[in-house]
């Protein structure tokens, strides 16, 4: 079996701020400084880059960013 390593993941979201708060505040990802106010965030985890992008308006909206307890 060949090991596969995921080193980049990109996700489009409608509310970059709310998604950023969830991934940064709730999950503890640290995003790059200087892109706090744009429609894009880049987070770094151990050995992986995770990016959030502004979604196109026709994409189905997701309204909840939380962990269900």
Secondary structure, DSSP 8 states (H G I E B T S, - for coil): -------EEEEEES-HHHHHIIIIIIT--EE-TT-TTSSEEEEEETTEEEEEEE--TTS------S---
